[in-house]
Amino acid sequence: MGIYRSEIADLRKNIEENIGQKIIIKESPGKRSKPQEKSAVIENVYQSYFRVKFEDADRVGSYNYTDLFTRSVEVSMYNGETYEPLVQPQLEIKKTRVAPITENS
């Protein structure tokens, strides 16, 4: 299983189209800790990560696009009424061709 560049580019474009949008970021700080939810606004988009400004504190944070694919970070975007999860593309599984086994007699 792998993440393709085109999938990251699509995700980056989706986030870029929503700069200034309110979001909720849910991240798990560790195995035994509860996930933390933070309100933020998408501030900027870069090649391999995006930056947000948190509403509860005057600070910024950054997240890799791969964090969204691996589900270590979940993002929900505000659509004007409710927060909806950011839909990530489904990861494709590369199929490898296996040669048939033949017996030599």
N, C-alpha and C positions, 0 to 999 in steps of 0.2 A: 504494500500500500504506500502511496506517495502523494505528495501535494505538487500539483503542476503549476508552473509559472502563470499560465493563463487563468487558473483559478484564483491565484493571489491577485493578479491584475484586475479581475472582475470584482473581487471583494474590495480592493483598494478604490476602484472607480465608484462602487456603491457608497463607500464611506465618504469619499471626496464630494459626491453629490449632496451629502448631508452635513457639510461643514456648517457649524452654528446650531445644529440640531441638539436638542436635549436627549440624553441617553441615561440609562442605568447600566453600570458595569458591575457584574457579579464575578468575584474571583475568590478562589480558595487559597488561603495563605499556607495551608499545610494539610497533611492527612487527617489530623485529629481536630482541626479547627473548623468552626462553622464558616460557610461562605459569607463574604462581606459584600454588601450592596452599597454602591456609591452613586450619587447623582452627579452628572458632569455634562459638559458641552463639548462637542467635537471642535477642536481649535485648528488643527492643521493635519495634512496628510503628507507623508514622505514615502520614499521608495520601499522601505521594508517595515515601517511602523507608522502609527498615527498618534497624535498627541491630543489630550483632553485637558480641560480645566475643570477642576472639581468645584461644585457649588458651595459645599459646606466649609471649605477652607480656601484660602488664597494660595493655591498651589496647583501645579500641573503634573500629569502623569503620562507615560507613553506605553504603548502596547504593540507587540508584533502581530502581524496578520496571522502568522502560524499559531499563535496562542488561541485564536478563534477557531481554527481548524481542529486543534487538539483538545478543545473544550476546557482548557485551563482558565480561560476567561470567556464569559458570555456577555453579549451586549444586547440590550433591548432599546429600540428607538421610539421616541414619542411621536405619535402620528396626529396629535392635536387633541385627542381624547384619552387614549390609553397608550401603554407601552407595549410594543410588539417585538418579539425576538428578531434579531438580525438573522436572516436566513443565509446559511453558508451553503455553498455548492456541495453536493455529495462527492466524497472522494471516490475516485475510480480505482479499482484494483486492476493492476496490469496482469494480464493472463500470459503465462509463459507456455510455450508449446513444448510438450514432452514427447520425445521420440518413442515409438512403440518398442517394447522389448522383444527381441527375437532370439530364438534358441539356435545355436550352432550345433548340428549333429553330424 
